[in-house]
Amino acid sequence: MAEVVKMPKMSDTMTEGVIAKWHKKVGDKVNSGDLVAEIETDKATMDFESYQEGTLLYIGPKEGEAVAIDAVIAVLGEEGEDYQALLAEGAGDSKADDQKSNDKKEEKDSKKKDSGNSSEEPAADASSSVTAEDLGVTVITMPLLSDTMTEGVIAQWNFKVGDAIKSDDAIADVETDKATMEVTAYAEGTLLYVGLEAGEAAKVNDIIAIVGPEGTDVTPLLNQKSAPAKPAEKAADNKEASSSSEAKQAPEAAAETSSSDDDSRVKASPLARKIAKDKGIKLSDVKGSADGGRIVKKDVESFVPSAKPVAQADASAPKTETKSISLPQYIGEEKYTEQKVSQMRKTIARRLGESLFTAPHFYLTISIDMDNAMAARAQINDVAPVKVSFNDIVIKACAIALKQHPAVNSSWQGDVIRFNEHTNIGVAIAVEDGLLVPVVRFADGKSLSHISAEVKDFAQKAKGKKLQPADWEGSTFTVSNLGMFGIDEFTSIINSPDGAILSVGAIQQVPVVKNGAVVPGNVMKLTLGCDHRVVDGATGAAFLQTLKGLLEAPIRLLA
């Protein structure tokens, strides 16, 4: 008996999948466990194995097409078996929807014809009916390369229009909010169309390229995609034109009315008057180079003021009269540069804004005596295969303390609070474009040397933009350290969905009281930022007390 094969849900956030490649064709024998297709999800491209046996009777979506979860993608059964009844169940609803849309379209067309637009309708109808399948081409869209990605920037194109493309070719490098990653074509043919230039951004699922047989005209397909936006574009153009004309008139009127009585009699262009006003230059001091001595822009820009001689004192005035001080006129120029916001910076702004304005933050600060930790670190580095930093010791101590305080190792999930039984510590690493937070997984079970080596490897990958989504996902607690920059103490914004974040300051040499005497000491301040929805003040304070005990007696980290 024939059985349908449906689009599986391959990740917790997946809503649809794209058939990257079929490994079987209609008529092939399929056994349980055979690789049937490669499916591009919202996380990665994954192999899809068959759990059924039989002959492949039907393939629905073509390579490159997106399919919703649980939609039919293939049918398996006995060779020659009739499978149309299985497809008819899903086809009935789609036909009804198509009929409704056609009725609406016909009604809309008739209204347009009555209003006198009948001459333009045939072309619009023709273009709206064109699909990628009709032209035999494959549309390549901006893929979702990370769970937080909303758009990508084309870092560079590896092919140009007219080049031959293979299915495994990386046609472009795309800058996401986390790293620069390759986009695979998953189609063979000629590169017919490139939607945007290098350096430009496109939303996820927007068309970035089209691949198909050489010489195929893809203009009808592109017109179909852009047709609905034309009225809005025209309205926007009209609005911009009217606003720009008003904007041009406004500065001219303002320049004329704001001129002083002396300058109003001087012949000058409106732009020259505006520049002179901004720079504090009197037009009466400027010599015009245009017809009739009229002052233009270049005259004001090239004007160099000369120091005016001090007026001589009146001969009749007493010699004891003090002379006025004349300061030379200094003319500065206000200027600035603008830079496009990178994908990483956009994501930082969005995620931290959501965290700060969604999670009610509160902060607790504690001072740690680091004398014993400094001595222990020196002894550890004498025998450790890699150099252990104070930050590595803090990460290890946090992981152990979280095991004793599960409420701090929790996250707000809306209707429930998730108490994590594992300790995955996110480590904030500064890079050129912003901040990345790779995760040291199961840190409570790793040695200090292991943690140190892992953090160093993450730092190198982060600076080279080589981190993968698996490296930064799944943290339960975050450590941010600015002590190496000499910062005494600071507060951080929680890295959602974590319930807390620890801010680590510098070790300062300060006088401390020990056994009733003032002696030099080494003190480090830690500030715990808490999400008050899951962590209360007493809970956070208890966690810091445990952390303080571990750092002031680091031998306990080995227990």
ZIMOGI-V184916 format. One record per helix or strand of 2 or more residues. SS is the DSSP state (hx for helix, st for strand). FROM is the first residue (numbers start at 1). TO is the last residue. Records with the same first field share a line. If there is no record, write none. Layout:
# ZIMOGI-V184916
SS=FROM-TO, FROM-TO
This chain:
# ZIMOGI-V184916
st=3-6, 16-22, 29-30, 35-40, 45-49, 54-59, 66-68, 72-77, 138-141, 151-157, 164-165, 170-175, 180-184, 189-194, 201-203, 207-212, 361-369, 410-412, 417-419, 425-431, 434-440, 477-481, 500-514, 517-531
hx=84-114, 118-128, 132-135, 219-258, 261-264, 270-279, 283-285, 291-293, 297-301, 343-358, 371-383, 390-404, 443-445, 448-463, 469-472, 483-485, 537-552, 554-558
